[in-house]
């Protein structure tokens, strides 16, 4: 990108130094440079869209994260349900979550839900 930009600058300088260069040729070169590299130019738009796409990919949760977030959005009765075969019971056993860890998760649910909302708002902004 920088090399092409430098080439364009040299081309513009060349047009300016030649007395025989027509105004239309110089105008065309300046327009090409502006279209490619201005804040609203095509190249800039493509780069911005690329980076916004990357941000969107980073914000979107994986399947595991989606399951975790869903679990954290459940009310406290979900975590208290210790019947064999209940989803909270299965998760606790499979993940090896202790009672102490479970109580810490419940304590932090409000903060985590706020973070989830922040992520949702960020995703809306990126889109």
Backbone as ProteinMPNN parsed JSONL, in Angstrom:
{"seq_chain_A": "XXXXXXXXXXXXXXXXXXXXXXXXXXXXXXXXXXXXXXXXXXXXXXXXXXXXXXXXXXXXXXXXXXXXXXXXXXXXXXXXXXXXXXXXXXXXXXXXXXXXXXXXXXXXXXXXXXXXXXXXXXXXXXX", "coords_chain_A": {"N_chain_A": [[0.835, -1.182, 0.0], [1.836, 1.257, 0.92], [3.978, 1.508, -0.843], [2.693, 1.757, -3.31], [1.339, 4.114, -2.846], [3.466, 5.864, -2.612], [4.457, 5.725, -5.211], [2.372, 6.979, -6.551], [2.636, 9.566, -5.531], [5.113, 10.294, -6.59], [4.441, 10.247, -9.273], [2.602, 12.355, -9.368], [4.31, 14.481, -8.645], [5.996, 14.386, -10.821], [4.266, 15.145, -12.881], [3.833, 17.762, -12.089], [6.337, 18.894, -12.357], [6.86, 18.865, -15.069], [6.547, 20.958, -17.809], [5.069, 20.531, -20.006], [2.969, 18.92, -19.408], [-0.46, 18.255, -19.503], [-3.289, 19.926, -18.054], [-5.501, 18.313, -17.679], [-4.429, 15.755, -17.519], [-2.977, 15.901, -15.135], [-5.061, 16.464, -13.353], [-6.534, 14.126, -13.598], [-4.734, 12.269, -12.514], [-4.538, 13.227, -9.869], [-7.184, 12.898, -9.055], [-7.392, 10.12, -9.159], [-5.57, 9.419, -7.132], [-6.835, 10.621, -4.916], [-9.28, 9.194, -4.881], [-8.385, 6.66, -4.227], [-6.982, 6.93, -1.748], [-8.07, 8.825, 0.02], [-9.948, 9.696, 3.008], [-12.518, 8.928, 2.526], [-12.227, 7.385, 0.379], [-12.097, 4.599, -1.982], [-10.226, 2.545, -1.342], [-9.742, 3.03, 1.361], [-12.326, 2.608, 2.413], [-12.613, -0.144, 1.89], [-10.609, -1.162, 3.553], [-11.508, -0.344, 6.087], [-13.961, -1.745, 6.2], [-12.966, -4.362, 6.173], [-11.618, -4.478, 8.66], [-13.759, -3.989, 10.407], [-15.238, -6.274, 9.933], [-13.483, -8.165, 10.997], [-13.551, -7.396, 13.698], [-16.226, -7.967, 14.266], [-16.214, -10.757, 14.003], [-14.608, -11.366, 16.202], [-16.186, -10.531, 18.313], [-18.472, -12.128, 18.188], [-19.695, -14.946, 19.873], [-18.287, -18.239, 20.481], [-19.574, -21.63, 20.109], [-19.299, -22.937, 22.567], [-18.987, -20.761, 24.286], [-21.456, -19.546, 23.887], [-23.147, -21.403, 25.11], [-22.231, -21.212, 27.72], [-22.84, -18.526, 28.298], [-25.62, -18.616, 28.044], [-26.221, -20.28, 30.187], [-25.425, -18.655, 32.303], [-27.336, -16.702, 32.152], [-29.572, -17.76, 33.277], [-32.026, -17.993, 35.92], [-31.675, -18.066, 39.55], [-32.877, -20.429, 40.419], [-32.242, -22.328, 38.548], [-29.605, -23.004, 39.131], [-29.897, -24.107, 41.608], [-31.194, -26.455, 41.237], [-30.576, -29.617, 41.783], [-31.226, -32.119, 41.045], [-30.688, -35.405, 39.832], [-29.808, -35.693, 36.499], [-30.776, -33.22, 35.75], [-30.088, -30.245, 33.89], [-28.322, -28.39, 35.084], [-27.139, -29.994, 37.004], [-25.88, -31.933, 35.405], [-24.058, -30.3, 34.002], [-22.501, -29.364, 36.16], [-21.313, -31.75, 37.053], [-19.962, -32.708, 34.714], [-18.227, -30.586, 34.157], [-16.878, -30.411, 36.477], [-17.49, -28.628, 38.534], [-17.281, -27.132, 41.652], [-19.151, -26.724, 44.761], [-18.438, -24.329, 45.939], [-17.369, -22.923, 43.749], [-19.677, -22.759, 42.222], [-21.264, -21.075, 43.784], [-19.738, -18.758, 43.583], [-20.0, -18.226, 40.863], [-22.725, -17.641, 40.747], [-22.751, -15.308, 42.306], [-21.457, -13.547, 40.638], [-23.061, -13.279, 38.45], [-24.713, -11.0, 37.803], [-22.867, -8.999, 37.092], [-21.684, -10.29, 34.93], [-23.867, -10.532, 33.199], [-24.205, -7.845, 32.584], [-21.871, -7.405, 31.14], [-22.425, -9.067, 28.978], [-24.549, -7.685, 27.803], [-23.157, -5.372, 27.076], [-21.453, -6.453, 25.127], [-23.352, -7.204, 23.211], [-24.31, -4.676, 22.461], [-21.965, -3.63, 21.391], [-21.654, -5.285, 19.171], [-23.862, -4.499, 17.658], [-23.06, -1.892, 17.039], [-20.779, -2.387, 15.492], [-21.843, -3.665, 13.295]], "CA_chain_A": [[0.0, 0.0, 0.0], [2.709, 2.436, 1.017], [4.779, 1.597, -2.073], [1.795, 2.297, -4.35], [1.09, 5.5, -2.464], [4.689, 6.605, -2.956], [4.474, 5.804, -6.679], [1.405, 8.004, -6.942], [3.225, 10.863, -5.188], [6.156, 10.545, -7.591], [3.741, 10.549, -10.518], [2.063, 13.716, -9.236], [5.461, 15.389, -8.696], [6.457, 14.378, -12.214], [3.318, 15.976, -13.635], [4.018, 19.16, -11.706], [7.638, 19.384, -12.818], [6.86, 18.971, -16.531], [5.783, 22.106, -18.296], [4.238, 20.087, -21.129], [1.863, 18.102, -18.914], [-1.757, 18.928, -19.605], [-4.037, 20.019, -16.8], [-6.408, 17.165, -17.553], [-3.632, 14.612, -17.084], [-2.698, 16.11, -13.713], [-6.333, 16.336, -12.648], [-6.88, 12.704, -13.594], [-3.84, 11.613, -11.553], [-4.945, 13.663, -8.529], [-8.472, 12.257, -8.77], [-7.099, 8.703, -8.899], [-4.949, 9.378, -5.809], [-7.878, 10.955, -3.946], [-10.233, 8.092, -4.819], [-7.778, 5.499, -3.569], [-6.397, 7.107, -0.423], [-8.775, 9.771, 0.882], [-10.709, 9.071, 4.092], [-13.754, 8.378, 1.975], [-11.86, 6.692, -0.852], [-12.43, 3.176, -2.118], [-9.253, 1.724, -0.599], [-9.995, 3.256, 2.782], [-13.582, 1.92, 2.737], [-12.357, -1.593, 1.916], [-9.827, -1.467, 4.754], [-12.402, -0.182, 7.245], [-14.896, -2.878, 6.195], [-12.209, -5.552, 6.562], [-11.376, -4.441, 10.108], [-15.047, -4.147, 11.083], [-15.546, -7.702, 9.833], [-12.64, -8.86, 11.974], [-14.104, -7.105, 15.022], [-17.477, -8.722, 14.398], [-15.842, -12.158, 14.254], [-14.083, -11.475, 17.561], [-17.264, -10.307, 19.277], [-19.411, -13.249, 18.157], [-19.223, -16.04, 20.732], [-18.213, -19.609, 19.977], [-20.665, -22.466, 20.624], [-19.063, -23.166, 24.001], [-19.266, -19.497, 24.971], [-22.908, -19.349, 23.85], [-23.729, -22.262, 26.147], [-21.854, -20.616, 29.003], [-23.62, -17.303, 28.474], [-26.999, -19.018, 28.273], [-26.274, -20.795, 31.554], [-25.319, -17.533, 33.23], [-28.55, -15.894, 32.075], [-30.665, -18.451, 33.975], [-32.244, -17.488, 37.276], [-31.0, -18.854, 40.597], [-33.485, -21.759, 40.573], [-31.506, -23.225, 37.646], [-28.391, -23.455, 39.814], [-30.283, -24.859, 42.806], [-31.771, -27.735, 40.815], [-29.495, -30.612, 41.871], [-31.754, -33.46, 40.741], [-29.9, -36.16, 38.857], [-30.341, -35.559, 35.145], [-31.079, -31.828, 35.403], [-28.99, -29.649, 33.113], [-27.314, -27.812, 35.986], [-26.443, -31.119, 37.62], [-25.005, -32.514, 34.379], [-22.956, -29.354, 33.776], [-21.634, -29.352, 37.341], [-20.534, -32.993, 37.07], [-19.073, -32.768, 33.542], [-17.199, -29.546, 34.231], [-16.182, -30.518, 37.754], [-17.714, -27.392, 39.285], [-17.517, -27.36, 43.076], [-20.205, -25.873, 45.334], [-17.842, -23.0, 46.133], [-17.314, -22.293, 42.429], [-21.057, -22.492, 41.83], [-21.725, -19.868, 44.495], [-19.017, -17.62, 42.994], [-20.634, -17.956, 39.566], [-23.993, -16.974, 41.016], [-22.451, -13.954, 42.798], [-20.963, -12.705, 39.536], [-24.003, -13.307, 37.33], [-25.169, -9.657, 37.438], [-21.765, -8.347, 36.35], [-21.52, -11.005, 33.652], [-24.993, -10.147, 32.35], [-23.897, -6.484, 32.108], [-20.865, -7.581, 30.091], [-23.118, -9.643, 27.82], [-25.277, -6.571, 27.174], [-22.14, -4.521, 26.436], [-21.034, -7.142, 23.91], [-24.456, -7.096, 22.255], [-24.298, -3.295, 21.958], [-20.771, -3.506, 20.539], [-21.943, -5.966, 17.921], [-24.764, -3.625, 16.903], [-22.254, -0.779, 16.542], [-19.871, -2.863, 14.455], [-22.658, -3.968, 12.115]], "C_chain_A": [[0.88, 1.247, 0.0], [3.537, 2.622, -0.251], [3.941, 2.203, -3.194], [1.5, 3.765, -4.09], [2.278, 6.374, -2.865], [4.807, 6.765, -4.471], [3.542, 6.912, -7.177], [1.96, 9.4, -6.651], [4.291, 11.255, -6.201], [5.512, 10.929, -8.923], [3.173, 11.969, -10.495], [3.189, 14.734, -9.328], [5.996, 15.492, -10.118], [5.561, 15.254, -13.076], [3.56, 17.456, -13.343], [5.323, 19.736, -12.252], [7.705, 19.569, -14.337], [5.997, 20.15, -16.961], [4.817, 21.689, -19.394], [3.032, 19.256, -20.68], [0.566, 18.892, -18.986], [-2.444, 18.934, -18.245], [-4.931, 18.8, -16.595], [-5.67, 15.923, -17.075], [-3.337, 14.704, -15.585], [-3.964, 15.925, -12.894], [-6.731, 14.87, -12.536], [-6.02, 11.951, -12.568], [-4.228, 11.977, -10.121], [-6.263, 12.998, -8.113], [-8.262, 10.783, -8.411], [-6.513, 8.535, -7.488], [-6.004, 9.608, -4.726], [-8.849, 9.792, -3.781], [-9.677, 6.885, -4.078], [-7.461, 5.736, -2.098], [-7.087, 8.12, 0.479], [-9.561, 9.006, 1.94], [-11.979, 8.407, 3.583], [-13.492, 7.615, 0.675], [-12.152, 5.205, -0.801], [-11.515, 2.298, -1.279], [-9.514, 1.825, 0.905], [-11.268, 2.523, 3.227], [-13.374, 0.414, 2.832], [-11.604, -1.977, 3.181], [-10.694, -1.369, 6.01], [-13.371, -1.362, 7.322], [-14.206, -4.176, 6.6], [-12.046, -5.596, 8.082], [-12.677, -4.571, 10.905], [-15.492, -5.605, 11.046], [-14.746, -8.522, 10.833], [-13.158, -8.634, 13.397], [-15.385, -7.895, 15.275], [-17.185, -10.184, 14.704], [-15.34, -12.354, 15.678], [-15.177, -11.331, 18.619], [-18.222, -11.491, 19.325], [-18.876, -14.42, 18.975], [-19.169, -17.382, 20.008], [-19.39, -20.403, 20.558], [-20.525, -22.697, 22.13], [-19.402, -21.913, 24.797], [-20.762, -19.218, 24.985], [-23.588, -20.167, 24.951], [-23.446, -21.68, 27.531], [-22.691, -19.381, 29.286], [-25.089, -17.628, 28.746], [-27.17, -19.482, 29.719], [-26.265, -19.645, 32.556], [-26.552, -16.637, 33.215], [-29.731, -16.536, 32.809], [-30.821, -17.88, 35.376], [-31.639, -18.454, 38.299], [-31.598, -20.245, 40.776], [-32.776, -22.785, 39.67], [-30.309, -23.834, 38.379], [-28.711, -24.299, 41.047], [-30.829, -26.239, 42.475], [-30.661, -28.789, 40.753], [-29.999, -32.022, 41.589], [-30.877, -34.119, 39.684], [-30.573, -36.046, 37.488], [-30.733, -34.136, 34.769], [-29.852, -31.235, 34.704], [-27.909, -29.064, 34.023], [-26.495, -28.907, 36.665], [-25.439, -31.744, 36.641], [-23.793, -31.607, 34.135], [-21.971, -29.358, 34.944], [-20.736, -30.59, 37.369], [-19.508, -33.009, 35.936], [-17.936, -31.759, 33.615], [-16.426, -29.583, 35.55], [-16.319, -29.258, 38.596], [-18.031, -27.738, 40.736], [-18.639, -26.439, 43.555], [-19.696, -24.451, 45.545], [-17.784, -22.238, 44.796], [-18.708, -21.912, 41.946], [-21.575, -21.226, 42.52], [-21.006, -18.622, 43.961], [-19.611, -17.229, 41.636], [-21.932, -17.192, 39.785], [-23.773, -15.539, 41.499], [-22.089, -13.011, 41.652], [-21.928, -12.609, 38.356], [-24.429, -11.915, 36.876], [-24.104, -8.923, 36.638], [-21.581, -8.984, 34.985], [-22.648, -10.638, 32.695], [-24.79, -8.735, 31.792], [-22.863, -6.563, 30.983], [-21.484, -8.153, 28.818], [-23.868, -8.545, 27.071], [-24.304, -5.632, 26.453], [-21.662, -5.135, 25.126], [-22.101, -7.056, 22.819], [-24.492, -5.704, 21.633], [-23.101, -3.071, 21.036], [-21.01, -4.136, 19.186], [-22.87, -5.132, 17.036], [-23.978, -2.467, 16.287], [-21.347, -1.184, 15.389], [-20.627, -3.146, 13.157], [-23.155, -2.676, 11.554]], "O_chain_A": [[0.696, 2.161, -0.804], [3.771, 3.749, -0.687], [4.417, 3.059, -3.94], [1.422, 4.563, -5.024], [2.111, 7.476, -3.387], [5.21, 7.822, -4.956], [3.874, 7.669, -8.089], [1.769, 10.318, -7.449], [4.364, 12.41, -6.621], [5.988, 11.83, -9.613], [3.255, 12.694, -11.487], [3.049, 15.746, -10.014], [6.4, 16.567, -10.561], [6.049, 16.019, -13.908], [3.498, 18.295, -14.242], [5.401, 20.923, -12.57], [8.522, 20.346, -14.83], [4.858, 20.302, -16.518], [3.857, 22.403, -19.685], [2.17, 18.927, -21.495], [0.506, 20.053, -18.579], [-2.21, 18.066, -17.404], [-5.094, 18.318, -15.474], [-6.218, 15.126, -16.314], [-3.434, 13.713, -14.861], [-3.931, 15.287, -11.841], [-7.211, 14.43, -11.491], [-6.525, 11.096, -11.84], [-4.241, 11.108, -9.249], [-6.428, 12.589, -6.964], [-8.877, 10.268, -7.477], [-6.904, 7.633, -6.748], [-6.057, 8.876, -3.738], [-9.204, 9.44, -2.656], [-10.409, 6.176, -3.387], [-7.649, 4.838, -1.278], [-6.693, 8.25, 1.638], [-9.813, 7.81, 1.79], [-12.45, 7.428, 4.163], [-14.427, 7.246, -0.036], [-12.415, 4.632, 0.256], [-11.986, 1.401, -0.58], [-9.506, 0.822, 1.619], [-11.288, 1.894, 4.285], [-13.894, -0.233, 3.741], [-11.912, -2.989, 3.811], [-10.613, -2.224, 6.891], [-13.58, -1.919, 8.4], [-14.798, -5.0, 7.297], [-12.303, -6.622, 8.712], [-12.691, -5.197, 11.965], [-16.056, -6.112, 12.016], [-15.265, -9.457, 11.443], [-13.2, -9.564, 14.202], [-15.595, -8.424, 16.367], [-17.831, -10.784, 15.564], [-15.61, -13.383, 16.297], [-15.102, -11.936, 19.688], [-18.734, -11.826, 20.394], [-17.733, -14.837, 18.79], [-19.907, -17.623, 19.053], [-20.121, -19.893, 21.408], [-21.508, -22.658, 22.869], [-20.027, -21.991, 25.854], [-21.288, -18.712, 25.975], [-24.489, -19.68, 25.633], [-24.318, -21.661, 28.399], [-23.196, -19.21, 30.396], [-25.725, -16.988, 29.583], [-28.139, -19.123, 30.388], [-27.008, -19.66, 33.538], [-26.788, -15.891, 34.166], [-30.783, -15.91, 32.944], [-29.871, -17.348, 35.95], [-31.154, -19.528, 37.942], [-30.907, -21.154, 41.236], [-32.721, -23.97, 39.999], [-30.038, -25.029, 38.26], [-27.891, -25.11, 41.478], [-30.915, -27.098, 43.352], [-29.901, -28.842, 39.787], [-29.303, -33.003, 41.853], [-30.391, -33.465, 38.762], [-31.775, -36.282, 37.357], [-30.997, -33.861, 33.599], [-28.725, -31.683, 34.914], [-26.718, -29.226, 33.758], [-25.291, -28.751, 36.871], [-24.301, -32.041, 37.005], [-22.657, -32.075, 34.07], [-20.756, -29.356, 34.742], [-19.546, -30.495, 37.67], [-18.33, -33.287, 36.163], [-16.817, -32.041, 33.187], [-15.436, -28.87, 35.716], [-15.382, -28.864, 39.29], [-18.93, -28.531, 41.016], [-19.031, -25.503, 42.859], [-20.435, -23.485, 45.352], [-18.112, -21.054, 44.734], [-18.892, -20.861, 41.333], [-22.249, -20.406, 41.896], [-21.602, -17.547, 43.895], [-19.708, -16.046, 41.308], [-22.207, -16.212, 39.094], [-24.537, -14.646, 41.133], [-22.386, -11.817, 41.703], [-21.638, -11.928, 37.372], [-24.5, -11.666, 35.672], [-24.405, -8.297, 35.622], [-21.348, -8.289, 33.997], [-22.407, -10.452, 31.502], [-25.163, -8.462, 30.652], [-22.98, -5.855, 29.983], [-21.109, -7.766, 27.711], [-23.825, -8.486, 25.842], [-24.592, -5.156, 25.355], [-21.484, -4.43, 24.133], [-21.786, -6.859, 21.645], [-24.682, -5.563, 20.425], [-23.22, -2.395, 20.014], [-20.612, -3.581, 18.162], [-22.689, -5.067, 15.821], [-24.211, -2.104, 15.134], [-21.164, -0.431, 14.432], [-20.119, -2.899, 12.063], [-23.868, -2.673, 10.551]]}, "name": "protein", "num_of_chains": 1, "seq": "XXXXXXXXXXXXXXXXXXXXXXXXXXXXXXXXXXXXXXXXXXXXXXXXXXXXXXXXXXXXXXXXXXXXXXXXXXXXXXXXXXXXXXXXXXXXXXXXXXXXXXXXXXXXXXXXXXXXXXXXXXXXXXX"}
